[in-house]
Amino acid sequence: MGVFKAAAIQMRSGTSPERNAVDLERLVRQAAGQGATYIQSPEMTGALVRDSQARAAAFTSEDKDIIVSTSRKLAKELGIFLHIGSTAILRADCKLANRALLFGPDGATIATYDKIHMFDVDLDNGESWRESAAYEPGTEAVVTEIGGAGIDGAKLGFAVCYDLRFPQLFRAEAMAGADLLSVPAAFTRQTGEAHWHVLLRARAIENGAYVVAAAQGGLHEDGRETYGHSLIVDPWGRIVAEAAHDKPAVIVAEIDPAQSAAARKKIPNLKNSRDFAVNATPVEARSLRGAAS
């Protein structure tokens, strides 16, 4: 298995897909110039738009999307694997998907993943989010092999942002062979400060896998504020690259799939995993059983 360089590009996407495509191209070229052959952008690369009417006007189908066309061109020109962490795509049924897309060195689409878990929460600082009101959740986990362009045999598992809080998704992907897990995100500042680092390191440790997490960062045009701090974590849970701020940036680290295999050999929790039942006996039944004895 060959060692290769992965990059996470940190963005501050605004409301215009056209302007964001320009920023994406600049950062991808910077990452490729540093030798990265797998490059990941954050969640909602195309635009962060909170207003529903503006959102409807900003997004289109995959075949007309400027982020998709820009990414195809860049992947082919630079000979890289370009992973758009996600962008909003208008589906054939006229519903929006929060969709990740992976493009190969020939510019073709290798895989897509629609975010499964919707961010429907009310935060302590008054922020309220209802992602399910705008997007249709996905139903399928995705693992795909990436090879060529200096990458030999790595398997990539997909996730997006809020998926990070559902470890069963990452375990299923690791059990399917993923040794590189992705968590492109637009974490809010409040939740990022509380949980971003510890959850990413936990997913790496639990699964003996690298984790690459490209993030949105800073104060956006639509008024939201995201945490930034894009990370790359190794299979032992060590942070090997970080953008320790919320400004646009590129981080790069070496990925060695053999290190994932070594971590899983030392801590063989995937191999030792067992099915089990849950016995959730009601309190009343436990009390009666105790009284009878």
C-alpha positions as CSV (number, residue, x, y, z in Angstrom):
1,M,0.0,0.0,0.0
2,G,1.4,3.4,-1.0
3,V,1.7,6.5,1.1
4,F,0.0,9.6,-0.4
5,K,-0.8,13.1,0.5
6,A,-4.3,14.2,1.5
7,A,-5.5,17.8,1.8
8,A,-8.4,19.4,3.6
9,I,-9.4,22.8,2.3
10,Q,-11.1,25.2,4.7
11,M,-13.6,27.6,3.2
12,R,-15.9,30.4,4.1
13,S,-18.6,29.9,1.5
14,G,-20.9,32.7,0.8
15,T,-24.3,32.8,-0.9
16,S,-23.0,32.8,-4.5
17,P,-22.0,29.4,-6.0
18,E,-20.1,31.3,-8.8
19,R,-17.9,33.1,-6.2
20,N,-17.5,30.0,-4.2
21,A,-16.3,28.1,-7.3
22,V,-13.6,30.6,-7.8
23,D,-12.5,30.2,-4.1
24,L,-12.6,26.4,-4.5
25,E,-10.4,26.4,-7.5
26,R,-7.8,28.6,-5.9
27,L,-7.6,26.4,-2.8
28,V,-7.6,23.1,-4.7
29,R,-4.7,24.4,-6.9
30,Q,-2.8,25.4,-3.8
31,A,-3.4,21.9,-2.3
32,A,-2.3,20.1,-5.5
33,G,0.8,22.4,-5.6
34,Q,1.7,20.9,-2.2
35,G,1.6,17.4,-3.6
36,A,-1.9,16.3,-2.4
37,T,-3.6,13.7,-4.7
38,Y,-6.7,13.4,-2.5
39,I,-8.3,16.8,-1.8
40,Q,-11.5,17.3,0.2
41,S,-13.6,20.5,0.5
42,P,-16.1,21.2,3.3
43,E,-19.8,20.7,3.6
44,M,-21.9,23.1,1.5
45,T,-19.0,24.1,-0.7
46,G,-21.4,25.6,-3.2
47,A,-23.2,28.0,-0.9
48,L,-24.4,28.5,2.6
49,V,-27.8,30.1,2.2
50,R,-30.2,30.2,5.2
51,D,-33.2,31.9,3.5
52,S,-35.4,29.4,1.8
53,Q,-36.3,31.5,-1.2
54,A,-32.6,32.5,-1.9
55,R,-31.7,28.8,-1.4
56,A,-34.2,27.7,-4.0
57,A,-32.7,30.2,-6.5
58,A,-29.1,29.3,-5.8
59,F,-29.2,25.6,-6.4
60,T,-29.7,23.4,-9.5
61,S,-29.4,19.9,-10.8
62,E,-26.0,18.0,-10.8
63,D,-25.6,18.4,-14.5
64,K,-25.9,22.2,-14.4
65,D,-24.1,22.8,-11.1
66,I,-21.0,25.1,-11.3
67,I,-19.3,23.3,-8.4
68,V,-19.7,20.0,-10.2
69,S,-18.4,21.3,-13.5
70,T,-15.5,23.2,-11.9
71,S,-14.5,20.1,-9.9
72,R,-14.6,17.8,-12.9
73,K,-12.3,20.2,-14.8
74,L,-9.9,20.5,-11.8
75,A,-9.7,16.8,-11.1
76,K,-8.9,16.0,-14.7
77,E,-6.4,18.8,-15.2
78,L,-4.5,18.2,-12.0
79,G,-4.8,14.4,-12.0
80,I,-6.3,14.2,-8.5
81,F,-9.1,12.7,-6.5
82,L,-11.3,15.7,-5.7
83,H,-13.9,15.1,-3.0
84,I,-16.5,17.9,-2.8
85,G,-17.5,17.4,0.9
86,S,-21.0,18.4,-0.1
87,T,-23.1,20.8,-2.0
88,A,-26.8,21.2,-2.4
89,I,-28.1,19.4,-5.5
90,L,-31.6,19.6,-6.9
91,R,-32.8,16.0,-7.4
92,A,-35.1,14.8,-10.1
93,D,-38.1,14.8,-7.7
94,C,-37.4,18.6,-7.1
95,K,-36.1,17.9,-3.5
96,L,-32.7,19.1,-2.4
97,A,-29.9,16.6,-1.4
98,N,-26.9,17.6,0.7
99,R,-24.6,15.6,-1.5
100,A,-20.9,14.7,-1.4
101,L,-19.3,13.9,-4.8
102,L,-15.9,12.2,-5.5
103,F,-14.3,12.9,-8.9
104,G,-11.4,10.8,-10.2
105,P,-8.2,11.9,-12.1
106,D,-10.1,11.5,-15.4
107,G,-12.8,13.9,-14.3
108,A,-15.5,11.2,-13.9
109,T,-17.8,10.9,-10.9
110,I,-16.6,7.9,-8.8
111,A,-19.2,8.0,-6.1
112,T,-21.8,10.2,-4.5
113,Y,-23.3,10.2,-1.0
114,D,-26.3,12.0,0.4
115,K,-26.1,13.1,4.0
116,I,-28.1,10.7,6.1
117,H,-28.6,12.5,9.5
118,M,-30.3,15.8,9.4
119,F,-29.2,18.6,11.8
120,D,-32.5,19.4,13.6
121,V,-31.5,21.0,16.9
122,D,-32.1,23.9,19.2
123,L,-28.8,25.3,20.8
124,D,-28.4,27.0,24.1
125,N,-27.4,30.3,22.4
126,G,-30.7,30.6,20.7
127,E,-29.7,29.1,17.3
128,S,-32.3,26.8,15.8
129,W,-31.7,24.6,12.8
130,R,-34.1,22.3,10.8
131,E,-32.1,20.8,8.1
132,S,-34.8,18.3,7.3
133,A,-37.1,21.2,6.3
134,A,-34.8,21.9,3.4
135,Y,-33.1,18.6,2.5
136,E,-34.1,15.0,1.9
137,P,-32.0,12.6,3.9
138,G,-29.9,9.9,2.2
139,T,-30.5,6.2,3.0
140,E,-27.2,4.5,2.0
141,A,-23.7,4.5,3.5
142,V,-21.0,4.6,0.8
143,V,-17.5,3.1,0.7
144,T,-15.4,3.3,-2.5
145,E,-11.8,2.4,-3.4
146,I,-9.5,5.1,-4.7
147,G,-6.5,4.1,-6.7
148,G,-4.1,5.7,-9.1
149,A,-2.7,9.3,-9.1
150,G,-0.2,8.0,-6.5
151,I,-2.8,6.3,-4.4
152,D,-2.7,2.5,-4.1
153,G,-5.6,0.7,-2.6
154,A,-7.2,3.1,0.0
155,K,-10.9,2.7,0.7
156,L,-12.8,5.9,1.5
157,G,-15.9,6.0,3.7
158,F,-18.3,9.0,3.3
159,A,-20.1,11.1,5.9
160,V,-21.1,14.8,6.2
161,C,-21.0,17.0,9.3
162,Y,-23.8,15.9,11.7
163,D,-23.2,12.3,10.7
164,L,-20.2,12.6,13.0
165,R,-22.4,12.1,16.0
166,F,-23.6,8.7,14.8
167,P,-20.7,6.2,15.3
168,Q,-22.6,3.3,13.9
169,L,-22.2,4.8,10.4
170,F,-18.4,4.9,10.7
171,R,-18.3,1.4,12.2
172,A,-20.3,0.0,9.3
173,E,-18.0,1.7,6.8
174,A,-14.9,0.5,8.7
175,M,-16.3,-3.1,8.7
176,A,-16.8,-2.7,5.0
177,G,-13.0,-2.0,4.6
178,A,-12.8,1.8,4.8
179,D,-9.4,2.9,6.1
180,L,-9.9,6.6,5.3
181,L,-13.1,8.2,6.8
182,S,-14.3,11.6,5.7
183,V,-16.2,14.2,7.7
184,P,-16.5,17.4,5.7
185,A,-18.5,19.8,7.9
186,A,-20.0,23.2,8.6
187,F,-20.0,22.8,12.4
188,T,-21.5,25.8,14.3
189,R,-19.0,27.6,16.5
190,Q,-20.8,26.5,19.7
191,T,-20.9,22.8,18.9
192,G,-17.4,22.9,17.3
193,E,-15.8,24.4,20.4
194,A,-17.5,21.7,22.5
195,H,-17.1,18.5,20.5
196,W,-15.3,18.8,17.1
197,H,-11.8,17.6,18.1
198,V,-12.9,14.9,20.6
199,L,-15.5,13.3,18.2
200,L,-13.1,13.2,15.2
201,R,-10.4,11.7,17.3
202,A,-12.9,9.2,18.7
203,R,-14.1,8.1,15.2
204,A,-10.4,7.5,14.2
205,I,-9.6,5.5,17.3
206,E,-12.7,3.4,17.3
207,N,-12.2,2.4,13.8
208,G,-8.4,2.3,13.4
209,A,-8.8,4.7,10.4
210,Y,-7.6,8.0,9.2
211,V,-10.1,10.8,9.4
212,V,-10.0,13.8,7.0
213,A,-12.4,16.7,8.0
214,A,-12.5,19.8,5.9
215,A,-14.5,22.6,7.5
216,Q,-16.3,25.8,6.9
217,G,-15.0,28.6,9.1
218,G,-15.9,32.1,10.2
219,L,-18.8,34.5,9.8
220,H,-20.7,33.8,6.6
221,E,-22.8,36.1,4.4
222,D,-26.1,34.5,5.6
223,G,-25.2,35.3,9.2
224,R,-24.2,31.9,10.5
225,E,-20.8,31.4,12.2
226,T,-18.9,28.1,11.7
227,Y,-16.0,26.7,13.7
228,G,-13.3,26.0,11.2
229,H,-10.3,23.9,12.6
230,S,-10.1,21.5,9.7
231,L,-8.3,18.3,10.8
232,I,-6.6,15.3,9.6
233,V,-6.3,12.5,12.3
234,D,-4.3,9.3,12.1
235,P,-5.6,5.8,13.1
236,W,-4.1,6.1,16.6
237,G,-6.2,9.3,17.2
238,R,-3.3,11.7,16.8
239,I,-3.9,15.1,15.0
240,V,-1.4,15.2,12.1
241,A,-2.6,18.4,10.5
242,E,-4.9,21.2,11.7
243,A,-6.0,24.7,10.5
244,A,-6.1,26.1,14.1
245,H,-8.4,29.0,13.1
246,D,-11.5,29.8,11.1
247,K,-9.9,31.4,8.0
248,P,-9.7,29.9,4.5
249,A,-6.7,27.5,4.4
250,V,-5.2,24.3,3.1
251,I,-3.8,21.6,5.4
252,V,-1.9,18.6,4.1
253,A,-0.7,15.3,5.7
254,E,0.6,11.9,4.5
255,I,-1.8,9.0,4.6
256,D,-0.3,5.5,4.9
257,P,-3.0,2.8,4.7
258,A,-0.6,0.4,6.3
259,Q,-0.9,2.4,9.5
260,S,-4.6,1.7,9.6
261,A,-3.9,-2.0,9.2
262,A,-1.3,-1.8,12.0
263,A,-3.7,0.0,14.4
264,R,-6.4,-2.6,13.8
265,K,-3.9,-5.4,14.5
266,K,-2.9,-3.8,17.8
267,I,-6.5,-3.1,18.8
268,P,-8.6,-5.7,16.9
269,N,-12.0,-4.3,18.0
270,L,-13.4,-4.6,14.5
271,K,-12.5,-8.2,14.4
272,N,-13.7,-8.8,17.9
273,S,-17.1,-7.1,17.5
274,R,-20.1,-9.3,18.4
275,D,-23.8,-9.0,17.9
276,F,-25.9,-8.7,21.1
277,A,-29.4,-8.2,22.3
278,V,-30.5,-5.4,24.6
279,N,-32.6,-6.3,27.6
280,A,-34.2,-3.1,28.8
281,T,-36.4,-4.4,31.6
282,P,-38.8,-1.8,32.9
283,V,-38.2,-0.5,36.4
284,E,-41.6,-1.9,37.6
285,A,-40.7,-5.4,36.5
286,R,-37.3,-5.2,38.3
287,S,-39.0,-4.1,41.5
288,L,-41.5,-6.9,41.4
289,R,-38.8,-9.5,40.7
290,G,-36.8,-8.2,43.6
291,A,-39.8,-8.3,45.9
292,A,-40.6,-11.9,44.9
293,S,-37.2,-13.1,45.9
